Structure formats: structure tokens, C-alpha cells
Amino acid sequence: MNTLALSHAQHYVLAELRMAYANDSEADTLRAQIGILEQAFRQPLNRSSLQQALREIRSQRLSGPALVGVLTELYHLHNLDVLRDHAGGQVRLEDDDELPRVVCSEGLLQG
């Protein structure tokens, strides 16, 4: 069995996501979002800026909805919806409509 090398920060994030999933008694929307985030952050992440952000999350001990919100931002910021197909080397885009996107731009407010 092949074991993935995950950082301590990734282990923290994954454990907190599992607890958030278990504690969520609301609609399945948040559970689906947590599932997508868990899958994305379970893969080896070699970007130093992303690892630094995960270390900050761990040091701040974020959990629950705050953690889900920050991880969702990181998911989109670092394009974690783009997954490599290791067998064929092709890039595949995941349909991630279940994760909300926050769009903020002063350019959109031109009046």
C-alpha cells in the first residue's frame, strides 16, 4: 500500500474536517463541501505558499465553519480543483459547483 507524505498541518486540517463533518447536523450541502475539501487536502501538496497557509491554520487552531471557509478560499486560490491524472499525465478539471466562490473586485463596481 502506497502511503502519501502529508505534512503535520495537512493532518491537522483533515482531522478538523472529519470533526466538522461529524458535528454537522445541517443540510447535506456543508457535508458535500467538506468531502470535496477533504479529498483535495488529502493529496500531497508541494506548494510552499499553500503549506505556509496550512501551518497558519494549524497555529491558529481554526475549526468548524471558520476552517471550512478558509480552506474553501485556499482551494480556489491554489486551483486544487485541477487534478493530475497520474496514469495518463493529463489535466482534468473537476466540477466543483458545490463549493461557493467568493468574488470581490472593485472593477465590478464601475458605475
C-alpha atoms as an extended CHARMM CRD file, in Angstrom:
* protein
*
       111  EXT
         1         1  MET       CA              0.0000000000        0.0000000000        0.0000000000  PROA      1               0.0000000000
         2         2  ASN       CA              1.3680000000        3.4030000000       -1.0010000000  PROA      2               0.0000000000
         3         3  THR       CA              1.3900000000        5.9520000000        1.8310000000  PROA      3               0.0000000000
         4         4  LEU       CA              1.1430000000        9.6060000000        0.9090000000  PROA      4               0.0000000000
         5         5  ALA       CA              3.5240000000       12.0410000000        2.6000000000  PROA      5               0.0000000000
         6         6  LEU       CA              1.2810000000       14.5870000000        4.2810000000  PROA      6               0.0000000000
         7         7  SER       CA              2.5120000000       17.4540000000        6.4280000000  PROA      7               0.0000000000
         8         8  HSD       CA              1.5460000000       17.9060000000       10.0820000000  PROA      8               0.0000000000
         9         9  ALA       CA             -0.6170000000       20.8400000000        9.0060000000  PROA      9               0.0000000000
        10        10  GLN       CA             -2.4480000000       18.6410000000        6.4910000000  PROA      10              0.0000000000
        11        11  HSD       CA             -3.0650000000       16.0170000000        9.1630000000  PROA      11              0.0000000000
        12        12  TYR       CA             -4.4820000000       18.7380000000       11.4260000000  PROA      12              0.0000000000
        13        13  VAL       CA             -6.7480000000       20.0790000000        8.6750000000  PROA      13              0.0000000000
        14        14  LEU       CA             -8.0030000000       16.6130000000        7.7700000000  PROA      14              0.0000000000
        15        15  ALA       CA             -8.7450000000       15.7340000000       11.4070000000  PROA      15              0.0000000000
        16        16  GLU       CA            -10.6450000000       19.0080000000       11.8780000000  PROA      16              0.0000000000
        17        17  LEU       CA            -12.5990000000       18.4370000000        8.6610000000  PROA      17              0.0000000000
        18        18  ARG       CA            -13.6060000000       14.9830000000        9.9110000000  PROA      18              0.0000000000
        19        19  MET       CA            -14.8090000000       16.5030000000       13.1960000000  PROA      19              0.0000000000
        20        20  ALA       CA            -16.7080000000       19.2350000000       11.3510000000  PROA      20              0.0000000000
        21        21  TYR       CA            -18.3480000000       16.5700000000        9.2000000000  PROA      21              0.0000000000
        22        22  ALA       CA            -19.3340000000       14.5180000000       12.2530000000  PROA      22              0.0000000000
        23        23  ASN       CA            -20.6690000000       17.5780000000       14.1050000000  PROA      23              0.0000000000
        24        24  ASP       CA            -22.6500000000       18.9520000000       11.1660000000  PROA      24              0.0000000000
        25        25  SER       CA            -26.3420000000       18.3890000000       11.7130000000  PROA      25              0.0000000000
        26        26  GLU       CA            -27.4390000000       20.7590000000        8.9530000000  PROA      26              0.0000000000
        27        27  ALA       CA            -28.1920000000       20.1020000000        5.3050000000  PROA      27              0.0000000000
        28        28  ASP       CA            -26.0100000000       17.8760000000        3.1960000000  PROA      28              0.0000000000
        29        29  THR       CA            -24.5890000000       20.9340000000        1.4050000000  PROA      29              0.0000000000
        30        30  LEU       CA            -21.8920000000       21.5560000000        4.0190000000  PROA      30              0.0000000000
        31        31  ARG       CA            -21.1170000000       17.8450000000        4.2590000000  PROA      31              0.0000000000
        32        32  ALA       CA            -20.6220000000       17.6920000000        0.4790000000  PROA      32              0.0000000000
        33        33  GLN       CA            -18.3420000000       20.7450000000        0.6630000000  PROA      33              0.0000000000
        34        34  ILE       CA            -16.3210000000       19.1550000000        3.4820000000  PROA      34              0.0000000000
        35        35  GLY       CA            -15.9870000000       15.9540000000        1.4390000000  PROA      35              0.0000000000
        36        36  ILE       CA            -14.5820000000       17.8560000000       -1.5350000000  PROA      36              0.0000000000
        37        37  LEU       CA            -12.1410000000       19.7540000000        0.6860000000  PROA      37              0.0000000000
        38        38  GLU       CA            -11.0060000000       16.5710000000        2.4110000000  PROA      38              0.0000000000
        39        39  GLN       CA            -10.2850000000       14.9300000000       -0.9290000000  PROA      39              0.0000000000
        40        40  ALA       CA             -8.3240000000       17.9720000000       -2.1390000000  PROA      40              0.0000000000
        41        41  PHE       CA             -6.2010000000       18.3620000000        1.0050000000  PROA      41              0.0000000000
        42        42  ARG       CA             -5.5210000000       14.6170000000        1.2850000000  PROA      42              0.0000000000
        43        43  GLN       CA             -3.2320000000       14.6980000000       -1.7620000000  PROA      43              0.0000000000
        44        44  PRO       CA              0.4560000000       15.6370000000       -1.4820000000  PROA      44              0.0000000000
        45        45  LEU       CA              0.6960000000       19.4330000000       -1.7050000000  PROA      45              0.0000000000
        46        46  ASN       CA              4.1350000000       20.6410000000       -2.6920000000  PROA      46              0.0000000000
        47        47  ARG       CA              3.4320000000       24.3680000000       -2.9850000000  PROA      47              0.0000000000
        48        48  SER       CA              5.2740000000       26.2010000000       -0.2180000000  PROA      48              0.0000000000
        49        49  SER       CA              2.7380000000       29.0460000000       -0.1070000000  PROA      49              0.0000000000
        50        50  LEU       CA             -0.0870000000       26.5670000000        0.4230000000  PROA      50              0.0000000000
        51        51  GLN       CA              1.8350000000       24.6850000000        3.1060000000  PROA      51              0.0000000000
        52        52  GLN       CA              2.5430000000       28.0020000000        4.8570000000  PROA      52              0.0000000000
        53        53  ALA       CA             -1.1710000000       28.8400000000        4.8380000000  PROA      53              0.0000000000
        54        54  LEU       CA             -1.9560000000       25.3980000000        6.3050000000  PROA      54              0.0000000000
        55        55  ARG       CA              0.6620000000       25.9170000000        9.0320000000  PROA      55              0.0000000000
        56        56  GLU       CA             -1.0220000000       29.2290000000        9.9070000000  PROA      56              0.0000000000
        57        57  ILE       CA             -4.3870000000       27.4860000000       10.1210000000  PROA      57              0.0000000000
        58        58  ARG       CA             -2.8800000000       24.9110000000       12.4750000000  PROA      58              0.0000000000
        59        59  SER       CA             -1.1830000000       27.5310000000       14.6610000000  PROA      59              0.0000000000
        60        60  GLN       CA             -4.4520000000       29.4850000000       14.9160000000  PROA      60              0.0000000000
        61        61  ARG       CA             -6.3120000000       26.2420000000       15.7000000000  PROA      61              0.0000000000
        62        62  LEU       CA             -9.1110000000       27.0490000000       13.2700000000  PROA      62              0.0000000000
        63        63  SER       CA            -12.0190000000       24.6320000000       13.2890000000  PROA      63              0.0000000000
        64        64  GLY       CA            -15.6370000000       24.2880000000       12.2470000000  PROA      64              0.0000000000
        65        65  PRO       CA            -17.2020000000       26.7410000000        9.7900000000  PROA      65              0.0000000000
        66        66  ALA       CA            -14.2210000000       29.1340000000       10.0130000000  PROA      66              0.0000000000
        67        67  LEU       CA            -11.8730000000       26.3430000000        8.9110000000  PROA      67              0.0000000000
        68        68  VAL       CA            -14.1970000000       25.2990000000        6.0760000000  PROA      68              0.0000000000
        69        69  GLY       CA            -14.3690000000       28.9070000000        4.8510000000  PROA      69              0.0000000000
        70        70  VAL       CA            -10.5970000000       29.4170000000        4.8430000000  PROA      70              0.0000000000
        71        71  LEU       CA             -9.9450000000       26.0430000000        3.1940000000  PROA      71              0.0000000000
        72        72  THR       CA            -12.5320000000       26.8440000000        0.5140000000  PROA      72              0.0000000000
        73        73  GLU       CA            -10.6640000000       30.0690000000       -0.2680000000  PROA      73              0.0000000000
        74        74  LEU       CA             -7.3560000000       28.1730000000       -0.4530000000  PROA      74              0.0000000000
        75        75  TYR       CA             -8.9790000000       25.5130000000       -2.6370000000  PROA      75              0.0000000000
        76        76  HSD       CA             -9.8960000000       28.1150000000       -5.2520000000  PROA      76              0.0000000000
        77        77  LEU       CA             -6.8090000000       30.3100000000       -4.8130000000  PROA      77              0.0000000000
        78        78  HSD       CA             -4.4200000000       27.3990000000       -5.4150000000  PROA      78              0.0000000000
        79        79  ASN       CA             -6.5660000000       25.7190000000       -8.0910000000  PROA      79              0.0000000000
        80        80  LEU       CA             -6.8920000000       22.4700000000       -6.1780000000  PROA      80              0.0000000000
        81        81  ASP       CA             -9.8430000000       21.6370000000       -8.3960000000  PROA      81              0.0000000000
        82        82  VAL       CA             -7.3100000000       20.8020000000      -11.1030000000  PROA      82              0.0000000000
        83        83  LEU       CA             -6.1800000000       17.2550000000      -10.5120000000  PROA      83              0.0000000000
        84        84  ARG       CA             -3.4560000000       15.3600000000      -12.3470000000  PROA      84              0.0000000000
        85        85  ASP       CA             -4.3450000000       12.0130000000      -13.7570000000  PROA      85              0.0000000000
        86        86  HSD       CA             -1.1530000000       10.2180000000      -12.7040000000  PROA      86              0.0000000000
        87        87  ALA       CA             -1.6870000000        7.3840000000      -15.1590000000  PROA      87              0.0000000000
        88        88  GLY       CA             -2.0610000000        9.4810000000      -18.2950000000  PROA      88              0.0000000000
        89        89  GLY       CA             -0.4100000000       12.7290000000      -17.2390000000  PROA      89              0.0000000000
        90        90  GLN       CA             -3.4720000000       14.6460000000      -18.4100000000  PROA      90              0.0000000000
        91        91  VAL       CA             -5.0410000000       17.5120000000      -16.5390000000  PROA      91              0.0000000000
        92        92  ARG       CA             -8.6560000000       17.0480000000      -15.6040000000  PROA      92              0.0000000000
        93        93  LEU       CA            -10.9280000000       19.7870000000      -14.2850000000  PROA      93              0.0000000000
        94        94  GLU       CA            -13.2940000000       18.7660000000      -11.5350000000  PROA      94              0.0000000000
        95        95  ASP       CA            -16.8190000000       20.1420000000      -11.4700000000  PROA      95              0.0000000000
        96        96  ASP       CA            -16.7370000000       21.9440000000       -8.1410000000  PROA      96              0.0000000000
        97        97  ASP       CA            -20.0200000000       23.8380000000       -8.2760000000  PROA      97              0.0000000000
        98        98  GLU       CA            -20.7480000000       22.6380000000       -4.7490000000  PROA      98              0.0000000000
        99        99  LEU       CA            -18.0180000000       24.8900000000       -3.3510000000  PROA      99              0.0000000000
       100       100  PRO       CA            -19.0130000000       28.5370000000       -3.2050000000  PROA      100             0.0000000000
       101       101  ARG       CA            -16.7280000000       31.0710000000       -4.8350000000  PROA      101             0.0000000000
       102       102  VAL       CA            -16.1790000000       34.4570000000       -3.2710000000  PROA      102             0.0000000000
       103       103  VAL       CA            -15.6600000000       37.1100000000       -5.9340000000  PROA      103             0.0000000000
       104       104  CYS       CA            -14.5060000000       40.5200000000       -4.7810000000  PROA      104             0.0000000000
       105       105  SER       CA            -13.3320000000       43.1410000000       -7.1870000000  PROA      105             0.0000000000
       106       106  GLU       CA            -13.6080000000       46.8880000000       -7.3000000000  PROA      106             0.0000000000
       107       107  GLY       CA            -13.5940000000       46.5510000000      -11.0730000000  PROA      107             0.0000000000
       108       108  LEU       CA            -17.0470000000       45.0100000000      -10.8720000000  PROA      108             0.0000000000
       109       109  LEU       CA            -18.3830000000       48.1300000000       -9.1420000000  PROA      109             0.0000000000
       110       110  GLN       CA            -17.7840000000       50.5370000000      -12.0150000000  PROA      110             0.0000000000
       111       111  GLY       CA            -20.6770000000       52.9160000000      -12.1230000000  PROA      111             0.0000000000
